[in-house]
Amino acid sequence: MAAGGASLLAAAVVIVFSMLITSSLGGPRPLCSYCETQCRTSCEAEAKTRCSGYCSRGGGARGGCTKYVLDECNVKGTCCSSNGTCTCDCNAVAERGCMHFSDGTLQCGPCTRSIFDQGYPTCKKDCNNNCKKKGCRHA
């Protein structure tokens, strides 16, 4: 989690730094009304990327186990004989053999909330401190 938080903080710093450079070069600063959407989108994308191992089906320990058992079953011909008769399904064998492993999805929600909650307030604060109020010509 710490690496994800550091990466998110770095992404927020890059966004704010680019806004500051743009405004110092005479370019328009983003409207303050865009801060909410911009930060929400950025932080949700970062959380999705950082937590993908937990949030994708087939991830976690169960996914690794299932892939291994399925590959072994197919390579060794566990379910089928050399004459082509099959007595079982390798997918079912892999599912049964790996039931005791977690698939990681229980950690998806806590992971994404944690990453989002670490970066969103900083992003929003920095954006609001460096944005242009609607209708202001000299900001």
Residue frames as qw, qx, qy, qz and C-alpha x, y, z in Angstrom:
[[0.000, 0.884, 0.468, 0.000, 0.00, 0.00, 0.00],
 [0.330, -0.753, 0.067, 0.565, 2.78, 2.42, 0.83],
 [0.354, -0.105, 0.571, 0.733, 4.23, 2.20, -2.68],
 [0.130, 0.618, 0.684, 0.365, 0.79, 2.84, -4.15],
 [0.192, -0.902, -0.305, 0.237, 0.29, 5.87, -1.93],
 [0.379, -0.556, 0.284, 0.684, 3.71, 7.26, -2.84],
 [0.302, 0.179, 0.673, 0.651, 2.99, 6.78, -6.52],
 [0.013, 0.789, 0.592, 0.167, -0.37, 8.50, -6.19],
 [0.283, -0.845, -0.083, 0.446, 1.18, 11.40, -4.32],
 [0.384, -0.285, 0.484, 0.733, 3.82, 11.66, -7.05],
 [0.207, 0.476, 0.697, 0.495, 1.07, 11.71, -9.71],
 [0.116, -0.899, -0.413, 0.087, -0.74, 14.49, -7.84],
 [0.367, -0.674, 0.164, 0.619, 2.50, 16.47, -7.58],
 [0.353, 0.038, 0.619, 0.700, 3.07, 16.08, -11.33],
 [0.085, 0.719, 0.628, 0.284, -0.45, 17.32, -12.08],
 [0.235, -0.914, -0.206, 0.258, -0.09, 20.33, -9.80],
 [0.448, -0.470, 0.344, 0.679, 3.45, 21.07, -11.01],
 [0.319, 0.283, 0.641, 0.638, 2.28, 21.03, -14.64],
 [0.028, -0.867, -0.485, -0.107, -0.56, 23.42, -13.72],
 [0.364, -0.809, 0.011, 0.461, 1.94, 25.77, -12.06],
 [0.428, -0.195, 0.504, 0.724, 4.31, 25.72, -15.04],
 [0.214, 0.565, 0.655, 0.454, 1.44, 26.30, -17.45],
 [0.136, -0.930, -0.340, 0.036, 0.20, 29.28, -15.45],
 [0.428, -0.687, 0.173, 0.561, 3.72, 30.70, -14.98],
 [0.382, -0.007, 0.588, 0.713, 4.26, 30.56, -18.73],
 [0.265, 0.213, -0.091, -0.936, 1.15, 32.62, -19.26],
 [0.309, -0.160, -0.848, -0.399, -1.01, 29.66, -20.17],
 [0.581, -0.435, -0.086, -0.683, -4.49, 29.37, -18.71],
 [0.148, -0.188, 0.874, -0.422, -4.87, 27.64, -15.37],
 [0.231, -0.324, -0.885, -0.243, -7.61, 25.02, -15.13],
 [0.437, -0.509, -0.113, -0.732, -10.98, 26.17, -13.88],
 [0.224, -0.273, 0.752, -0.556, -11.60, 25.41, -10.21],
 [0.792, 0.080, 0.181, -0.578, -14.85, 23.73, -11.18],
 [0.790, 0.360, -0.480, -0.129, -12.78, 21.03, -12.91],
 [0.037, -0.537, 0.765, -0.355, -10.80, 20.07, -9.79],
 [0.721, -0.110, 0.517, -0.448, -13.41, 17.66, -8.43],
 [0.908, 0.373, 0.045, -0.187, -13.72, 15.69, -11.67],
 [0.496, 0.684, -0.516, 0.139, -10.02, 15.85, -12.54],
 [0.162, -0.499, 0.762, -0.380, -8.89, 14.58, -9.14],
 [0.801, -0.010, 0.447, -0.397, -11.62, 11.95, -8.86],
 [0.859, 0.482, -0.125, -0.119, -10.77, 10.56, -12.31],
 [0.355, 0.665, -0.613, 0.236, -7.03, 10.62, -11.68],
 [0.331, -0.413, 0.728, -0.436, -7.26, 9.01, -8.24],
 [0.875, 0.106, 0.314, -0.352, -9.73, 6.33, -9.36],
 [0.774, 0.551, -0.311, -0.015, -7.44, 5.40, -12.27],
 [0.132, 0.602, -0.711, 0.339, -4.43, 5.19, -9.94],
 [0.594, -0.238, 0.619, -0.456, -6.36, 3.03, -7.46],
 [0.913, 0.297, 0.074, -0.271, -7.58, 0.73, -10.24],
 [0.608, 0.608, -0.495, 0.124, -4.02, 0.29, -11.53],
 [0.047, -0.535, 0.723, -0.435, -2.46, -0.25, -8.12],
 [0.584, -0.114, 0.649, -0.474, -5.13, -2.73, -6.97],
 [0.682, 0.325, -0.420, -0.503, -5.57, -4.67, -10.21],
 [0.308, 0.225, -0.919, 0.102, -4.04, -7.81, -8.70],
 [0.182, 0.138, 0.784, -0.577, -6.77, -7.86, -6.06],
 [0.483, 0.394, 0.232, -0.747, -9.65, -6.73, -8.24],
 [0.529, 0.351, -0.570, -0.521, -9.32, -8.92, -11.32],
 [0.941, -0.089, 0.188, -0.268, -10.88, -12.35, -11.41],
 [0.922, 0.271, -0.159, 0.224, -8.26, -15.04, -11.51],
 [0.184, 0.735, -0.428, 0.492, -5.89, -12.93, -9.45],
 [0.562, -0.594, 0.425, -0.387, -4.40, -13.68, -6.10],
 [0.298, -0.369, 0.879, -0.050, -3.31, -17.06, -4.81],
 [0.711, 0.289, 0.592, -0.245, -6.32, -18.90, -6.23],
 [0.606, 0.748, -0.105, -0.252, -5.61, -17.65, -9.74],
 [0.109, 0.671, -0.731, -0.052, -1.99, -18.82, -9.56],
 [0.472, -0.136, 0.850, -0.188, -2.99, -22.19, -8.17],
 [0.728, 0.473, 0.386, -0.312, -5.74, -22.71, -10.75],
 [0.499, 0.760, -0.358, -0.212, -3.39, -21.87, -13.62],
 [0.071, -0.532, 0.843, -0.037, -0.72, -24.24, -12.30],
 [0.554, 0.046, 0.798, -0.233, -3.10, -27.17, -11.69],
 [0.699, 0.608, 0.181, -0.330, -4.85, -26.64, -15.04],
 [0.368, 0.736, -0.543, -0.167, -1.52, -26.56, -16.91],
 [0.223, -0.370, 0.895, -0.111, -0.29, -29.66, -15.08],
 [0.671, 0.247, 0.617, -0.329, -3.55, -31.50, -15.76],
 [0.674, 0.686, -0.024, -0.273, -3.41, -30.71, -19.47],
 [0.229, 0.706, -0.667, -0.070, 0.31, -31.42, -19.89],
 [0.226, -0.274, 0.919, -0.171, 0.24, -34.69, -17.97],
 [0.500, -0.064, -0.671, -0.544, -3.06, -35.76, -19.46],
 [0.169, -0.077, 0.790, -0.585, -4.50, -36.38, -16.01],
 [0.594, 0.261, 0.389, -0.654, -8.10, -36.48, -17.24],
 [0.791, 0.482, -0.130, -0.354, -7.61, -38.14, -20.61],
 [0.807, -0.203, 0.509, 0.221, -5.94, -41.33, -21.67],
 [0.193, -0.397, 0.602, 0.665, -3.68, -41.73, -24.71],
 [0.201, 0.318, 0.850, 0.370, -6.60, -43.17, -26.71],
 [0.100, -0.298, -0.259, -0.913, -8.57, -39.91, -26.24],
 [0.491, -0.602, -0.605, -0.175, -11.07, -41.02, -23.57],
 [0.042, 0.408, -0.363, 0.837, -11.52, -38.39, -20.89],
 [0.453, -0.438, -0.766, 0.126, -12.91, -39.16, -17.47],
 [0.274, -0.725, -0.370, 0.511, -12.82, -35.65, -16.02],
 [0.298, 0.878, 0.146, 0.344, -12.45, -31.97, -16.89],
 [0.599, 0.073, -0.278, 0.747, -9.16, -30.22, -16.07],
 [0.121, -0.532, 0.005, -0.838, -11.01, -26.97, -15.31],
 [0.742, -0.540, -0.188, -0.350, -13.07, -28.75, -12.65],
 [0.848, -0.141, -0.305, 0.409, -9.96, -30.45, -11.26],
 [0.361, 0.303, -0.184, 0.863, -8.20, -27.06, -10.98],
 [0.374, -0.573, -0.068, -0.726, -11.21, -25.38, -9.34],
 [0.854, -0.450, -0.236, -0.116, -11.63, -28.19, -6.79],
 [0.805, -0.018, -0.263, 0.532, -7.90, -28.35, -6.08],
 [0.314, 0.243, -0.147, 0.906, -7.61, -24.63, -5.39],
 [0.359, -0.725, -0.467, -0.356, -10.80, -23.89, -3.43],
 [0.632, -0.605, -0.308, 0.374, -8.87, -23.31, -0.20],
 [0.424, -0.048, 0.065, 0.902, -6.94, -20.36, -1.68],
 [0.137, 0.753, 0.323, -0.557, -8.35, -16.83, -1.61],
 [0.566, 0.561, 0.406, 0.447, -8.91, -15.22, -5.01],
 [0.379, -0.063, -0.059, 0.921, -7.91, -11.82, -3.59],
 [0.075, -0.572, -0.443, -0.686, -11.19, -10.06, -4.39],
 [0.482, -0.734, -0.453, 0.152, -11.94, -9.52, -0.70],
 [0.475, -0.457, -0.019, 0.752, -9.02, -7.06, -0.66],
 [0.317, 0.469, 0.455, 0.687, -10.20, -5.16, -3.79],
 [0.184, -0.871, -0.348, -0.294, -12.49, -2.67, -2.04],
 [0.564, -0.764, -0.023, 0.314, -10.16, -1.87, 0.87],
 [0.614, -0.093, 0.308, 0.721, -7.21, -1.48, -1.50],
 [0.230, 0.565, 0.413, 0.676, -8.97, 0.90, -3.90],
 [0.317, -0.897, -0.278, -0.133, -10.49, 2.95, -1.05],
 [0.650, -0.589, 0.046, 0.477, -7.11, 3.26, 0.65],
 [0.508, 0.081, 0.346, 0.785, -5.26, 4.40, -2.49],
 [0.035, 0.718, 0.428, 0.548, -8.06, 6.83, -3.40],
 [0.453, -0.859, -0.238, 0.009, -8.29, 8.22, 0.14],
 [0.657, -0.397, 0.091, 0.635, -4.53, 8.79, 0.27],
 [0.396, 0.075, 0.372, 0.836, -4.35, 10.85, -2.92],
 [0.043, 0.718, 0.578, 0.385, -7.69, 12.56, -3.42],
 [0.294, -0.891, -0.252, 0.238, -7.53, 15.17, -0.61],
 [0.456, -0.476, 0.279, 0.699, -4.02, 16.27, -1.63],
 [0.307, 0.278, 0.620, 0.666, -4.95, 16.45, -5.30],
 [0.055, -0.815, -0.539, -0.205, -8.10, 18.44, -4.57],
 [0.379, -0.820, -0.097, 0.418, -6.32, 20.86, -2.22],
 [0.436, -0.300, 0.409, 0.744, -3.44, 21.44, -4.65],
 [0.216, 0.457, 0.647, 0.571, -5.81, 21.89, -7.57],
 [0.148, -0.880, -0.450, -0.037, -8.01, 24.34, -5.66],
 [0.418, -0.730, 0.052, 0.539, -4.93, 26.34, -4.65],
 [0.280, -0.336, 0.527, 0.729, -3.76, 26.63, -8.27],
 [0.283, 0.493, 0.761, 0.314, -6.91, 26.97, -10.29],
 [0.026, -0.085, -0.163, -0.983, -8.79, 29.82, -11.86],
 [0.283, 0.444, 0.649, -0.550, -12.20, 30.91, -10.63],
 [0.338, 0.532, 0.674, 0.386, -14.76, 31.06, -13.41],
 [0.093, 0.930, 0.317, 0.162, -15.08, 34.57, -14.82],
 [0.414, -0.806, 0.162, 0.391, -11.79, 35.90, -13.40],
 [0.652, 0.748, -0.084, 0.094, -9.62, 37.38, -16.11],
 [0.167, 0.798, -0.512, 0.271, -6.39, 37.90, -14.15],
 [0.764, -0.442, 0.434, -0.181, -6.10, 34.59, -12.34]]
